[in-house]
Amino acid sequence: MFTTVWTEEKVDYLIRHYSNTPNAKIVAVTGISERTIQRKARALGLTKDADYIVSSVKEIVEYLRGFSPVWRDLVSGKGDFIL
């Protein structure tokens, strides 16, 4: 079993950026797996910011709208969710 070494710098980075940064970027910066980052964030009581989550979901829905009329109907013309 591989043990991740959490340096003070990596923990500080996670604390400063976890709430509004994609996990993939944190993986790229720290070299730590996404699953391990999620576990450490949970242990530290960190969560994603609500506005960040809404923004991310809107980006995903907009991306999916290009693939199917069904997805286009999930978002109103104003970009408000109608789910």
N, C-alpha and C positions, 0 to 999 in steps of 0.2 A: 504494500500500500504506500502510495506517495503522499508525503505530508507537505502541504503548502506552507512556505515561510512568509508570514505577513510582516513585512517591515513596517516601521513607523510611517515611512513615506507612503507606502501603499495603502495603509489604513487611513491616513489623512486624505489621500486622493479619493478613496471610496466615500468617506464621510462628506467631502466637499462636493462630489459630482454625482453620487448615486441617484439623487432625487430627480435630476433633469437631464441625464445623459444616457444614451442607449447602452445597454450592457455590452454590446459588441465593441463599442469604443473603449469601455473600461477594460475589456479583455485585451484589446490591442495595446493599451498603455501599460497595463500591469503584467501581462503575460500569464494571468491566472484564468482558469476555466470559468465559463459563465455560471456553471452550477456552484462552484466554490464561491464565486462572488455573491450569488444569491444567498447562500448559506451564511456567509459572513455578514451581509447586510441585515439579514433577519436577526442574527445574534446581536448586532449592534442596535437593533430597533429602527433601522432605516427603511423608508418606503419611497416609492415614486411619488412625485408631486402630482396632484389631481389634474392641474392644467397640462402637465407634460403628458399624462395618460390620454386625456381628451384629444390633444394635438396629435399624438401618435395614432390613435384610432381613426381620426379624421383623415390622416394621410393614407392609411391602409384602405379605407373605404373609397377614397378618391382614386387610388390605384386600381382597385377592383372594378370600379365603375367603367373603366375602359374595356373590360372583358365581356360584360353581359348586361343586357337591358334590365335584368333583375337587380343587379347591383346598383345600376343608375337610379332605380326607383327607391333605394334605401335612404337616399339623402335628398332632401328637398332642394329647391333652387337656391336657397339662402345658405346651404351648407349645414342646416340644422338636421340632426338625426330624427328620423321618424320611425325608428325601430320599435 
